[in-house]
């Protein structure tokens, strides 16, 4: 499975909204009006991720959610991560 480097991911990052390539992963921070909205967003992402059998790392504090995407068995960012990031951008 092909992984992206900081250099080769640049064209994909231009298509993604505010995602960053950090330590061989794609990361983005989200902010909501309250905890309920943040939790609802996490559930939506979780359902999408489960359908793709590709699971993000979540960090949530009250109305803030951080997501990290990386393909663990490939030890880096793959097309699976780019696809899920695009899908996440569609619900936000």
Protein Blocks (a to p, Z undefined) as FASTA:
>chain_A
ZZddfklmmmmmmmpghiaceehiacdddddfblklmmmmmmmmmmmmmmnopacdddde
hjaccdddddfklopadfklmmmmmmmmmmZZ
